[in-house]
Each structure stands twice: as C-alpha cells, then as structure tokens.
Amino acid sequence: MTLQVTNTLTGEREVFEPVNDDEVLLYLCGLTTSDPAHVGHARTWTHTDVIHRWLEYLGYDVRHVENFTDVSEKVVARVGEVGEDEADVARHYTQSFLEDMRALHLKRADVFPRVSEHIDEILAMVETLVEEGYAYESNGSVYFDVTAADDYGKLSNQEIEDSQAQGDERERAEKRNPADFALWKVGGVDPEDIEEHRHDEAAPAEAAAAQAQTWDSPWGEGRPGWHIECSAMSTTPLGETFDIHVAGSDLVFPHNENEIAQSECATGQPFSNYWLHTGMVQVGDEKMSSSLQNFTTARAAIEEFGVDVLRTFFLSTVYSADPTFSEETLAEAEKRWERLERGYERAVEAADSVDAYSTTDAVDTELREAVDVARADFEAAMNDDLNTREAMAALLDLASAVNAHADERDRYDFPALKRAIDAFEELSGGVFGLSFGGPDGGGIRVAEDLVDLVLDLREREREAGNYERADELRDRLDEIGVEVEDSDDGPTYRFE
C-alpha cells in the first residue's frame, strides 16, 4: 500500500508523491523561545519524529528542518527573568528545547534555523513582495496586501471579507485592509506588547523593550513580522517548494495561511505540497497552553512517566486528534507500554532459552502468521494517513501472540520468535522510537541511569569538599560524550 495523507490544503486524502523520487523535504513549524516546552509541544515533536522515521522505513532520505523563533515580544517579555537581553533569553530556551528533544529520543533535524540568523533572507523576500505589488510600506512598516493574492484563504477556507482583522489597533490604522498583515515592523518592541506576556520576576516592560533587537532595512530600523520569518527559514534550506509542512492545528489561520500567501507570491511557485496539522492536547475542557498556564512541561512529564510511556500516550491517538492529558489516559498508556515491553522481553527470553528449537516439530504456525499479520497491519495503518493508533494495536496483538506462544508451549519456535523480535525492534523501536531493541534500544535508559549515578557521586564529592575528584568525574563524562552543565537547580546533561 502506498502512503496516503490527509492534506489540509485540499481537505482530501491524497497519495504522497514527493518532489524528488528518493528524498522528502520536511518542515516543522517550531517553537517560540519564550517558555519551556510542554506536553502539547512534545506530542507534535513526537508525531513529526515518527513521520520522519516512517518515511525512512519506506526508503526515503529525509531532510528535516525545524525552526526556533528567537525574535518575538514574548521572548523580550522574559528579559530579566532568564536572561539579560532578547538574545540571551532565546539562547536559554533554545538549549532547553534541545535537551528536551534528546530526552524524548527524537531523531535530530538536519537544520534548526533561527530568525536572528535569517534577517537577510527575510528582507530579500519582503523587498520582492513590495516590488511585485503584493506588499506596501506605511509609516515605515510593510504590510502584505491580502487582496493582491488571488487564492488567499485556500488553506483555512476563509474569505477575505470574513477574516478577522490582523495585528493590533495601531497597525490597523495604517493598513489598507484589516486582514493585511505585517511583514516588517518599524522600530522596536512596544512595552504594551510585552506587558501581557511578562511574569512578575521579569524586568519592567520598558526596561525589557530597550533590550529588544532591531535591524536596518530599506524602510528604516525595525523587526520582522512573525509570518515572514517561517517562510524565510523554511525555503532557505529546503527550496521554494518542499513536500511536507507540519504544524499545530491552532496555526492554520492566520500563521500558515499567511506563510502560503507571502511565499507563493514571492517565488511564483507552490510553497508546501502537503500540510499536516497535529491536534491540541486537552486538559479538561481547554487546550494545553503556555498562555493559559494549564500546562505540564515536557521535562516534568518525562521525569514522572518516563519517555516510553509518554511516547506511547502520544502515539495511541492519530496525529490529528485532540487527546486528553489525564491520570487515566497516562495509566492506559503505561499499561500499553508494559504489554509491549513484556511481549518483547518474553520473545527474547524464549528465543535465547535452551527450549528454543528450529526443528519442524517446534513450528507454531499461529505465531508465524501473527508476526506476518502484525507487520502487515502496522504498515497498512501507517500508510493510511500515519494512523499510529491502529499501528499500536497491531503491535499489541503481536505481544499477545508471543505471550500465548510462551504460555502454551515447552518447545519454542525459534524462527518465529526471531521474526517477532525483529518486528518489535524495527517497528516499535525503529519507527515508534520506543526503548527496546533496534537503534534506539534500552541501552539509552541504562546509559541515562549510569550518568545519573555518576552525577550523584559527583555531588557527594563536592559536598564533601573533594572538588578535584568532582572535576575529574565531570571531565571523564565529557570524554565519553556526556556534556554536563551546572545550574542553580542542579546539574543537567546531554549526550553529544
């Protein structure tokens, strides 16, 4: 079965056909570097990671790009809380995101572009839009004219006259149409825009605004608009047209709609051929959100539930669903993970026992058929719009078949067990990124536990005043590829 995906752009289930036969160009609309990543972000990361892994399973090379938005009034609002200026705050949270990604066992993207590194590309795109008549300058700012784009609204199915006004009241006064949006904003950050985002621990809004970055442009000193940032950061490494754009469903309008309009008007080419939107994690009757302060950070969830339970929770629903984050749903995910892990472990135990035979009298046709069915069902589910829920069910069926084989026989079918182990490692490990067998195997958890033990020993040495010995332990970890960073909250580490 060929991979089919539901394309938000057309509203249809479509056969996936990449621009290049053997390569997929994948872009994930990343996070603003102003708050810790929460469970909702981690779910989008994980589903994108599995999309990446599945495309590789199908034989494609994947060029994966995910941006960090490090220029935003939300970032400026954290000045004085976690950094002395906007760039410092962005660096703090970017490092935090990278550590969370590694903790979640995500495959690394090929490029992590940042807004601050793509100002030249942003300015070039804005200049093109002005020259081609799709944008106009007003009081030093530049706005995109939505009426100039013939198919504006094609992603969200909104008519221009029905679109809500974009930007604040000050912007609306200088725009031709309320739905026009900013490509370049004159000046710095207004303290009023900071106030709604700042925490009590942060610097006063006026002091923080003074630390905001600005750049020269043909229209005067200023800052880029939010939407143009993603267009520049995606097309620079991937080209004018790429295959898949992933984003949260809350970004369909206006962000993704505006990305399409400005990119296609600037280049004259299709922007992204397939748009996949992930659902929102729910807490009670509301979506999990930093602004609502109803979130659990990704790091806290990993520490409480473990990576495998958390990934199992994420993958137990299809990417477009809106799962509920609760004690009950996490308990269900834990049971699923334990069933998978136990099925794999029993297959390994049986295959490695003296009771495993490859002779014909030990053949278990039911187990052999169960392995074939599980693999076929898994592949069919993943090719059916990346249906991880049904793919997970196929793996659980395989675990049940292994358990039945181990419970009912005293002579084990080694070839069948080996094929079951291979299926677990390739599908559960290689595609779902769960931590047994395969390239992302349980050794990761063992390594993490060992590093924690060494760091505990290092802390005890420091408390005892044995600083030289503590430094030796840190240096030894660094030699084997474990980078340790001390903070007020204790040491953190990442595998290099």
N, C-alpha and C positions, 0 to 999 in steps of 0.2 A: 504494500500500500504506500502511495506517495504522500508526503507530508502535506496536510491542508491546514490552513489557519483562518481564523475569523478576522477579517481586515476591517478595522473601524472606519477606514476611509470609504469603503464601499458598502459596509454593512453585510457583506457576503462571506460565506466560507469559500476560500479560494485555494487552488493548488499552488504550492510555494515554488516559485521559479526565480532563483537569484539572478542578479545582473551578470555575474560571472559563473560559469558552469561548476567550478570546483571551489569557490570561495563565497562566504557570506559576510556581508558588511553589516554589523550590528551596533546600534547606538542606544544607550540607556540614558534618559534624562535624569541626571544625578541630583545630589542634594545641595542646598544652600548651607554654607559652612558657618552656621549660627547657633546650632543646638546639637546635642548628642543624637545619634541615630536611634530611632525607636523601633519597636516590633513591626510596625507597618512598613517602614523603610526596609527592614531586614527581609520581610516577605517579598517585596519587589525585587530586591537583590537576589534572593534565593531562586525565585522563578526565572529570572533572567539568566542566572547561573545554569539552571537546568536546561533552558533553551540553548545556551552555548554548548553544554555537554551533549545534548541530543543531536544538534547539528554536526558535531564532531563524530558522534556514533554513526551518523548517516554517511560519513566520509568527507564532509566539507572541512576546509580550513576556515577558521572564524577570525575575523578582525573585529575585535570587541573594543568599543570606545565608551567611556563613561565620564561625564564631566563633574567638576566641583565648581559651584557658583560661589566664588570668593569675593565678589563685588556686589554688595546689597546693603540697603539701610538696615536690614535685620542683623547683618554682621557688625555694622557700626554700632548698633544698639548694645553690643556685648563689650565694647571698649571699657576698660577699667575693671571688668569682671574677670576676664580670662586673658586679656592682652592689653597692650598699651596703645595700639592703633588697629585699623581695619585689617592690615596685612598680618599682624601678629595674631589677632583673633582667628582669622581664616586658617593660618598655619596650625594653630592649636586644634581646631576641629577637623581639619583635613587629616592630621595624624591620627586623631581618634577614630575617624571613619575607616582609615586603612587598617588599623588594629582590629576593629570590629569585623571587617571583611575577612581578614585572615582567621579570626576566631570562628567564623561561620563556615570555614572551609570552602570559600568561593574561589573559583579559578580567577587568576589575575586578568584584568583587562589589558589590552595592548597599549592603550593610551588613556591617561587621566588628564584631559585638558582642563585648564583653569581660565576664567575670564580675564584675569590680570595679565595672562600671557598671550592673549589673542586680541588685544586692543587694535593693532594694525589691521587685522583681518576684519574686525567689526567696522572700523572706519571705512575701509575699502568697500564693504558691502553697502553701508549707508550712502556713501558717495554715489555708487552705481544706481541705487534706488532713486536718489534725487535727480541724477542726470537723465534717467529713463522716465521721469514723470510720475513715479509711484510714491514719492515722498516729497515733503516740503518743509522749509525752515520757517519757524515762527518764534520771534523773540530769542533767538539763539538756540532753541531746541529744534529737533527734527522729528516729524511725525509721519507715519505711514498712512496713506490715503486709501482706506478700505474700499472706496467706490471705484478706485482705479484697477482693482483686481477683479477680473470677470467672475471668478468662481469662489470669491471669499465666502466662507461658511460651509464649504463642502465636507469638512471633517465632522463638524458639530451639527450640521444641518440647520444652522441658524441663518435667517435672513438679516441683512444689514439693518433694516428698519426695526427689527425685533431685538437687535443686540443691545445689551446694556452699555451705558457709557463706560469707557475705559479711562483709568487714571483718576487723579484727584480733581477737586474743583478748580484749582489753579490751572491745571493742564487743560481742562475742558474749555476754559475761557479763551484759549489761544488756538484751538483746533477748529478745522473746517467742519468736522463731523464728530459727534460724541463718541462714535465707535472707533475713530482713529486712535492709534497707539504710538507711544514714544519709542523712537529708535535711538535718540541721543538727547540727554537732558542737560541743559545749560547749568553751570555752577556746580556746587557740591550737594550735600545732603541737608535737607531742611530739618531742623530739630523737631518739628512737629511730626515728621515721618518716623523719627526714632522713638519718640515718647511711647507710642502704642506697643512697641516691641521690647523696651528695655526692662530689665529687672532692677530691683532695689539696690543690688550690690554693684550695679554698673555705674559708670560716670554719668554726671548730669548730661542731658541731651545736647546742650550747646557745646559742652566740652568734647563730647564724643563726636559731634558733627565736624568739629575742627580737625579731627584725625582721619576723616574720610579721604579716600584717594580721588584725584581728578586727573584728567589728561587733556592735552591740547587737541583741537580738532579744527577743521575748516570753518566751523560755526562758533568757535570760542571754546574756552575751557569747560569741561563737563564730564559726564559719566554715561556709559551705555545704558540703554533700556534693557529690561530683563529678557524679552523675547529674542532680540537680535543676538544676544550672547550665545544661545544654543545653536542658532543657525551657523554662526562662525565656528563654534567649537566642534560641530559635527561634520561640516563639509570640508574643513581644513584637512583632517586626517582621512576622511572616507570618500571625498569627492562630491560632486554636485548631486549625484543620485546614488543612494545606498539602499540596502534591502529592507532592514527591519528597524523600526523606531519603537522602543518600549518606553512607557511612561505610566504613571498612576492615572486612574480614570478621572481624578479631580483636575487633571491638567488638559483635558480635551479642549476646553474653552476657558479662557482665551489663549493660553500659552501655546498649545500645539497648533491651534488654528492659525495663530499669528506666525508661528515658525514656517508653516507651509506657504502662507501668502508672501512673506518677505523673501524667502529663499527662492521660490519659483519665479517671482518677478525679477529678482536679481540675476538669476542664472538662465532663465528660459527653459529649464529642464525640470522634470519631476523631482521632488525632494526625496521622500522615502516611499517605496512601493508598498510596504506593509506596515500598518500601525497596530500594535498590540498593547492593550491597556489593562493593567492589573487592577483588581478590586481593592477596596479600602477595608482594613482590619477594623472591626467594630468592638467598642467597649460599651456594653449596654445598648442604648439606642443611638449612640453617636459614633462617628468615626474617630479612630485614634489620631490625635493631632497634637503637635507641639503647642499650637496656639490655645487649644482647649485645656492644656495641662492634664490630660487624662491618659498619658502615655506611660508605658514601661520601656525603659531603654533596652536596646538590643543587648548591651553588655550585661545588664541585670538579669534579663531573661536567659541568657546563655549560662550565667552562673547558677541560676535557680533550677533550670530544667535540663541543661546540657544541650550541646549542639544537635545531637541526633534526634532528640525528642522535639526540639524546636523545628528542625527541618522537616520532620515527619508531620508536624502540625501544619506547616506551610503547604506541603505537597499533598495533603489529604483533601484539599479542595482545588478546583481548577483555578488557573491564574486570574481569571476574570471575575471570580466570586468574591463576596464580601464576608469573610469568615469572622466569627465571634471569638475574641480572646477572653477566655474564662478558665476557672479551675476545672470545669467539666470537660471543655474541649482539649485542654492540655493533658488531663488524665486519660482521655481517649487516645490521644497521640502517643502517650507513654506506653499504653498497652499495645498499640500497633508496633511501635519500635521494639518492644520486648519480644513480641511474637516473631518479628523479622530476625532479630539478633539471635533468638533461641533456635529458630529454624536453621540459620546458617551454622551456628555452633554445633547443633546436632548432626548436621550433614558432615561437618569436618570431623567430629568425634567418630562417627560411624565409618567414614572413609579411611580414617587413619588407624582403625582398630584391626586386631587380628581376625575379626569376624567378617571383614570385607573381602569379597571374592569376585573375580571376573569370569568365573566359570559359568556355563549355561544354567546350572541348577540354582543359581542365585539371582537369576533375572527377575526383576519386578517391572512388568510391562506397565503397570499403573503409574509408577513413579516416572518411568521414562516418558510416558505420554504426558504426565503432569508437567514435566520440565518443558517439553515442546509447546504445550498449550500456554503455559505461563509466559514463555518468551514471546510467543506469537501474540498473545493478548496484550502484553506490555507494549510491544512495538505498534500494534494496531491502535492502542489508546494514545500513545504519544504522537502518532501520525494524524490522529483525529483531534486537531486543534490543541495539541500538547496537553492532553487530558491526564494530568498526574493522579487524579482521584481514581480513575479506572486502572491506571498503571500500578498504583499502590495496591489495589485489590488483587491484581494478578500476582504480585509478589507475596502477598499474604496467603493466597491459595497455594503457592509453591511451598511456603513454610508449613502449611497444614499437610501437604503431601509428604514432605520429608519426615515430619513427626509421625505420621501414620506408618511409614516405612520402618522407622526406628523402633516404634512401639510393637509392631506386629511380627517382626522377623528376627531370627537369631543369626541369620547369614545375610549379610548386606550386599546389595548390588553396587559394586564399586564404580563401574562406568556411569550408572545413573546418578550416583551421589556426586561424582566428579562433575558431571554436567550441571547438576543443581548448584554446586559450589561456584562454578564458572558463571552461571546465570546470576546468582546473588552478587558476585563481585563486579560483573560487568554492568548490571542494571541498577541494583541498589547502591553499589559503591561508585562505579564509574559515571552513571547518569544521574542518580539522585544525590550523590555526594555523601552518602551515609558511611559511617566509620567502621566498616569491617571489610576485609579483603580489598582487592583492587588497589589502584594507585593512591587512594585517599584512605588507606586502611586504618585499623585500630592502633597502629603504631603511633599515629598522631596523638591520640589520647594518652598513650603511655609516655610519649615524649613530654607532653604538657605536664603530666603528673610529676615526672622526674625534674623538670625545670622548677616547678613549684617547691619541690623538696629542697633543691639546691638554694633557692631564694630564701626559704625559711631558715636554712642553716646559715646563710649569709647574714640575715637579720639578727640571728642569735649571736654571731661573731661580732657584729657591730655593737650590739647592746652590751657585750662583754668587754668592749674596748679593743677588740682584736681587728683593727681596721686594715692592717696589712693582709691578713688572711681573708677578710671580706673582699678586698680588692682583687685578690688572686682568684677567688671564686667567680667574680664578675668577669675578669679577663678570660678565664677558662671558658665561660659560657660564650663570650664574644668569639673566641677562636673556633668554636664548633657551630657558629652561625646563629646564636641567640643574642639579640641586641636588647640590653636592659636599660631602662630609663627610670631614674628615681623621681618621685614627685611627693607632694605633701600628703597624698593619700596612700603612699607606699609604692613599691617598685612595680613597673609594668614591663612586659617584654613582647617581642615579636620575632618570628623565625625569618631570617634573611633569605 
